[in-house]
Amino acid sequence: LEGLVTIQDLSSQMAVRYFLDPQPGEKILDICAAPGGKTSFMADLMDNKGEIAAVDITDEKLKLLRQNISRMKSSIVKTFRADASKIGFLGDEKYHGYFDRIFVDAPCSAFGTISKNPEVKYNKRKEDLERLSINTLEILSASGKYLKKGGRLVFYTCTLSPVENQQTVESFIANSSDEYIVEKIDPGDP
């Protein structure tokens, strides 16, 4: 309650610490940010120096996000209610090419959480995966223009579905006119 500790899955911690790797003083765009665990971890890694724009789509999600960033004393976070799948979702041209790093925690089928949520495997259809993939592709496309040249865009899901992961990344890269380079991660790195 005092913001001294927060619980987070290892995969979430790794995605933020090792793949996004936020640094003090940077500008970060965090998309689909609620409930805010990864957002406040970003702020902590940045020593609360810099700027994080945390975006989510509903007032309910934003309320939860704001509660968590307040509890964790993440003072560099500004929240935005927006549909990140829509071009121009931040609504201000000043944000074009503004962010050093973008973290997209995409809506997904959550197949990667079956050990904690076994019901997930029973309530998804192929059409759901395809719809989620299209939505994620829209989010990635709409987000890209906010990234600085040479910046880092991290796409994160909690699913194991190739339709939602590899195929979505391949489609995004194919439609991006060579604007992006997929960074290969050395399996020997922590």
Secondary structure, DSSP 8 states (H G I E B T S, - for coil): --SS-----HHHHHIIIIII---TT-EEEEES-TT-HHHHHHHHHTTT-SEEEEEESSHHHHHHHHHHHHHTT-TTEEEEE--TTSTTTT--GGGTT-EEEEEEE-----GGGTTT-GGGGGS--HHHHHHHHHHHHHHHHHHHTTEEEEEEEEEE-S---TTTTHHHHHHHHHTTTT--------TT--
